[in-house]
Amino acid sequence: MKTLNLVSLVLLIVGGLNWLLVGLFEWDLVGGLFGGMDSPIAKVVYILVGLAAIYSITLFKVNK
């Protein structure tokens, strides 16, 4: 389970840095590295980042 948490964290960092670059410089890092936003590899990366975000919701522990 720790491996999945680490992979999820790395993907979230990549996604966060990508949005930072989009916000500051209007440059998409993932799209730039993999041939544009519409390239199949970039789409897979975007999907993986989104799935990592959904998975990370389960890491929150609610204290009652």
C-alpha positions as CSV (number, residue, x, y, z in Angstrom):
1,M,0.0,0.0,0.0
2,K,2.9,2.4,0.7
3,T,4.0,2.1,-3.0
4,L,0.6,3.1,-4.2
5,N,0.6,6.1,-1.8
6,L,4.1,7.1,-3.1
7,V,3.1,6.8,-6.8
8,S,-0.1,8.8,-6.0
9,L,2.0,11.5,-4.3
10,V,4.4,11.8,-7.2
11,L,1.5,12.1,-9.7
12,L,-0.1,14.8,-7.6
13,I,3.2,16.7,-7.5
14,V,3.5,16.5,-11.3
15,G,-0.1,17.6,-11.7
16,G,0.4,20.5,-9.2
17,L,3.6,21.7,-10.9
18,N,1.9,21.4,-14.3
19,W,-1.0,23.7,-13.1
20,L,1.5,26.1,-11.6
21,L,3.2,26.4,-15.0
22,V,-0.1,26.8,-16.7
23,G,-1.1,29.6,-14.3
24,L,2.1,31.5,-14.4
25,F,3.4,31.0,-17.9
26,E,0.5,29.5,-19.8
27,W,2.7,26.5,-20.6
28,D,1.5,22.9,-20.2
29,L,4.5,20.8,-19.0
30,V,2.9,17.5,-19.7
31,G,1.7,18.5,-23.2
32,G,5.1,20.1,-23.9
33,L,6.9,16.9,-23.0
34,F,4.6,14.5,-24.8
35,G,3.6,16.3,-28.0
36,G,0.6,18.4,-27.0
37,M,-2.5,18.0,-24.9
38,D,-4.2,15.7,-27.4
39,S,-1.4,13.2,-27.7
40,P,-2.3,9.7,-26.3
41,I,0.6,9.7,-23.8
42,A,-0.4,13.1,-22.4
43,K,-4.0,12.0,-22.1
44,V,-2.8,8.9,-20.1
45,V,-0.7,11.1,-17.8
46,Y,-3.7,13.4,-17.2
47,I,-5.9,10.4,-16.5
48,L,-3.4,9.0,-14.0
49,V,-3.1,12.3,-12.2
50,G,-6.8,12.5,-11.9
51,L,-7.0,9.0,-10.6
52,A,-4.2,9.7,-8.1
53,A,-6.3,12.7,-6.9
54,I,-9.4,10.5,-6.4
55,Y,-7.3,7.8,-4.6
56,S,-5.8,10.5,-2.4
57,I,-9.2,11.4,-1.0
58,T,-9.1,8.0,0.7
59,L,-5.9,9.0,2.6
60,F,-7.8,11.6,4.6
61,K,-8.6,10.4,8.1
62,V,-11.6,12.0,9.6
63,N,-11.2,12.5,13.4
64,K,-14.5,12.5,15.2
